[in-house]
Amino acid sequence: MRIGQKAPLFSVSDWVQGKPTNFDQLTGQVVLLEVFQVNCPGCFLYALPQAISLHQRYSGKGLTVLGIATAFEDFDKNTLENLLRLVKDREVIGETLAMLNQHGILVDGRLPFSIPFPLAMDRLIKRDAEASEDEVNAFIEEQLPNFGNQPKAYQEKVLQQVRSYLQKLEYHAQTFELFNLKGTPSHILVDKNGILRDCAFGSHPELETQVQNLLQE
């Protein structure tokens, strides 16, 4: 997966809202894929409201917004069942519930807005083996690029911590891993020709400008 190349097709287990689709079916449209977790306060405070606003303002001008709920942690909370509760009853759970309640955002304990664009659940694959050395090394290389220059004692400590962390992960989230995402919220932006133009973690105020520029191409 590289910026400027054809975007690989994402993988989901269930569509809970809207018709199934993928990048290859959306040629001629700019596609914004918002990746979130249901147990992610920042997703609901910032990223999803931004995606909803972009959908409302640009869906008639060539933008397609999609959402994928993923799970790279808190597998007991970031579930298909809780995604369905969100869609059906605007229920939020866990840290999302606590934070939105703290901010006074909820109305009668529920999200005050619905998500209007198609939503799916990332495909989760049960891990059937311990984390391999290749997986451990790839994780460290991604997170700590200067790891090899560190003292041996530090390296051994980090290796042990990473092995322990990876072995606690119950599932592989296929789309999350395919696009090498760093966390949630993340967005994936694909142009009218199906080319990957951006893939980023966190809050991005400049996203609207990016969308506008791609719509004009």
C-alpha positions as CSV (number, residue, x, y, z in Angstrom):
1,M,0.0,0.0,0.0
2,R,1.6,3.2,-1.2
3,I,0.3,6.8,-1.7
4,G,0.1,7.4,-5.4
5,Q,-0.7,3.8,-6.3
6,K,-4.0,2.0,-7.0
7,A,-5.8,1.6,-3.7
8,P,-6.2,-2.0,-2.6
9,L,-9.7,-3.2,-1.9
10,F,-10.7,-3.0,1.7
11,S,-12.1,-6.1,3.5
12,V,-15.2,-6.2,5.7
13,S,-17.2,-8.9,7.4
14,D,-20.7,-7.2,7.4
15,W,-22.4,-4.2,6.0
16,V,-24.7,-2.8,8.6
17,Q,-25.9,0.2,6.7
18,G,-26.0,1.0,3.0
19,K,-25.2,-1.1,0.0
20,P,-21.9,-3.1,-0.2
21,T,-19.3,-1.4,-2.3
22,N,-15.6,-1.0,-2.7
23,F,-13.1,1.3,-4.4
24,D,-13.3,-0.5,-7.7
25,Q,-17.0,0.2,-7.9
26,L,-16.6,3.9,-7.2
27,T,-14.5,5.0,-10.2
28,G,-15.4,8.6,-11.0
29,Q,-16.0,9.4,-7.3
30,V,-13.7,10.8,-4.7
31,V,-13.9,8.3,-1.8
32,L,-13.3,9.1,1.9
33,L,-13.1,6.0,4.0
34,E,-13.4,6.9,7.7
35,V,-12.0,4.1,10.0
36,F,-13.1,4.2,13.6
37,Q,-13.7,2.1,16.7
38,V,-16.9,2.2,18.6
39,N,-14.8,2.5,21.8
40,C,-12.9,5.5,20.6
41,P,-14.0,8.9,22.1
42,G,-11.9,10.9,19.6
43,C,-13.7,9.2,16.7
44,F,-17.1,10.6,17.9
45,L,-15.8,13.9,19.1
46,Y,-14.0,14.9,15.9
47,A,-13.6,12.5,13.0
48,L,-17.1,11.2,12.5
49,P,-18.7,14.7,12.8
50,Q,-16.2,15.9,10.2
51,A,-17.0,13.0,7.9
52,I,-20.7,13.6,8.3
53,S,-20.2,17.3,7.5
54,L,-18.2,16.4,4.4
55,H,-20.9,13.9,3.3
56,Q,-23.6,16.5,3.7
57,R,-21.8,19.2,1.8
58,Y,-20.1,17.2,-1.0
59,S,-22.0,14.0,-1.6
60,G,-23.9,15.7,-4.4
61,K,-20.6,16.9,-5.9
62,G,-18.8,13.7,-6.4
63,L,-17.7,12.6,-2.9
64,T,-18.6,9.2,-1.5
65,V,-18.1,8.8,2.3
66,L,-17.9,5.3,3.8
67,G,-17.3,4.1,7.4
68,I,-15.5,1.0,8.7
69,A,-15.6,0.1,12.3
70,T,-12.4,-1.7,13.2
71,A,-10.9,-3.4,16.3
72,F,-7.2,-3.4,17.1
73,E,-7.8,-3.4,20.9
74,D,-10.6,-3.7,23.4
75,F,-12.1,-6.6,21.4
76,D,-14.9,-7.1,23.9
77,K,-16.2,-3.6,23.1
78,N,-15.3,-3.0,19.5
79,T,-17.7,-5.6,18.2
80,L,-20.2,-6.0,15.5
81,E,-23.0,-6.1,18.1
82,N,-22.0,-2.7,19.5
83,L,-21.8,-1.3,16.0
84,L,-25.3,-2.5,15.3
85,R,-26.5,-0.8,18.5
86,L,-24.9,2.4,17.3
87,V,-26.7,2.2,14.0
88,K,-30.0,1.1,15.3
89,D,-30.4,3.0,18.6
90,R,-27.5,5.5,18.5
91,E,-26.1,3.8,21.6
92,V,-22.4,4.4,22.5
93,I,-20.4,2.3,24.9
94,G,-17.3,2.2,27.1
95,E,-14.9,5.2,27.0
96,T,-16.9,6.8,24.2
97,L,-20.0,6.8,26.5
98,A,-18.0,8.2,29.4
99,M,-16.3,11.0,27.4
100,L,-19.4,12.1,25.5
101,N,-21.3,12.2,28.7
102,Q,-18.6,14.2,30.3
103,H,-18.7,16.7,27.5
104,G,-22.5,17.0,27.8
105,I,-23.0,15.8,24.2
106,L,-25.4,12.9,24.7
107,V,-29.2,13.3,24.7
108,D,-31.0,10.9,26.9
109,G,-27.8,8.9,27.0
110,R,-27.7,8.5,23.3
111,L,-25.7,10.0,20.4
112,P,-27.5,13.2,19.2
113,F,-26.8,12.4,15.6
114,S,-27.0,9.5,13.2
115,I,-24.3,8.5,10.8
116,P,-25.8,8.9,7.3
117,F,-23.3,7.1,5.1
118,P,-22.7,3.3,4.5
119,L,-21.1,1.5,7.4
120,A,-19.3,-1.8,7.6
121,M,-17.4,-3.9,10.1
122,D,-13.7,-4.7,9.4
123,R,-13.0,-8.4,8.9
124,L,-11.5,-9.8,12.0
125,I,-9.4,-13.0,11.8
126,K,-8.7,-14.9,15.0
127,R,-5.0,-15.3,15.7
128,D,-4.2,-19.0,15.7
129,A,-0.5,-18.7,16.7
130,E,1.8,-16.6,18.8
131,A,3.3,-13.5,17.3
132,S,6.2,-14.4,15.0
133,E,9.7,-12.9,15.2
134,D,9.0,-11.2,11.8
135,E,5.8,-9.7,13.2
136,V,7.7,-8.5,16.3
137,N,10.5,-7.0,14.3
138,A,8.1,-5.3,11.8
139,F,6.2,-3.7,14.7
140,I,9.4,-2.4,16.2
141,E,10.8,-1.1,12.9
142,E,7.6,0.8,12.3
143,Q,7.4,2.3,15.8
144,L,11.1,2.7,16.7
145,P,13.1,3.4,13.5
146,N,16.4,3.8,15.6
147,F,15.9,0.7,17.6
148,G,19.1,-1.0,16.4
149,N,21.2,1.9,17.8
150,Q,19.9,1.5,21.3
151,P,21.7,-0.3,24.2
152,K,21.3,-4.1,24.3
153,A,19.5,-4.1,27.6
154,Y,17.0,-1.6,26.3
155,Q,16.5,-3.7,23.1
156,E,15.8,-6.8,25.2
157,K,13.3,-5.0,27.4
158,V,11.4,-3.6,24.4
159,L,11.4,-7.0,22.6
160,Q,9.8,-8.6,25.6
161,Q,7.2,-5.8,25.9
162,V,6.3,-6.0,22.2
163,R,6.0,-9.8,22.3
164,S,3.7,-9.5,25.3
165,Y,1.6,-6.8,23.6
166,L,1.2,-8.7,20.3
167,Q,0.3,-12.0,22.0
168,K,-2.6,-10.2,23.8
169,L,-4.1,-9.3,20.5
170,E,-6.9,-11.8,19.8
171,Y,-7.6,-10.8,16.2
172,H,-6.1,-9.4,13.0
173,A,-8.2,-6.5,11.6
174,Q,-7.7,-7.0,7.9
175,T,-8.4,-3.5,6.6
176,F,-6.7,-1.8,9.5
177,E,-3.5,-3.9,8.9
178,L,-3.8,-3.7,5.0
179,F,-3.5,0.1,5.1
180,N,-0.9,0.0,8.0
181,L,-3.0,2.3,10.1
182,K,-1.6,3.6,13.4
183,G,-4.8,3.9,15.4
184,T,-8.3,5.5,15.2
185,P,-9.6,7.7,14.0
186,S,-7.9,7.3,10.6
187,H,-9.0,8.3,7.1
188,I,-8.2,6.9,3.7
189,L,-8.7,9.2,0.7
190,V,-8.9,7.8,-2.9
191,D,-9.3,9.9,-6.0
192,K,-11.6,9.5,-9.0
193,N,-9.2,7.0,-10.6
194,G,-9.0,4.8,-7.6
195,I,-5.5,6.1,-6.6
196,L,-4.7,6.3,-2.9
197,R,-4.0,9.9,-2.2
198,D,-3.9,10.0,1.6
199,C,-3.9,7.7,4.6
200,A,-3.6,9.3,8.0
201,F,-4.2,8.9,11.7
202,G,-5.7,11.5,13.9
203,S,-7.6,14.8,13.5
204,H,-7.0,16.6,10.2
205,P,-8.6,20.1,9.7
206,E,-7.2,20.3,6.2
207,L,-9.1,17.2,5.1
208,E,-11.9,19.4,3.5
209,T,-9.4,21.2,1.4
210,Q,-7.9,17.9,0.2
211,V,-11.4,16.7,-0.7
212,Q,-12.2,20.0,-2.6
213,N,-8.9,19.7,-4.5
214,L,-9.6,16.1,-5.6
215,L,-13.2,17.0,-6.6
216,Q,-11.7,19.6,-9.0
217,E,-9.3,17.3,-10.6
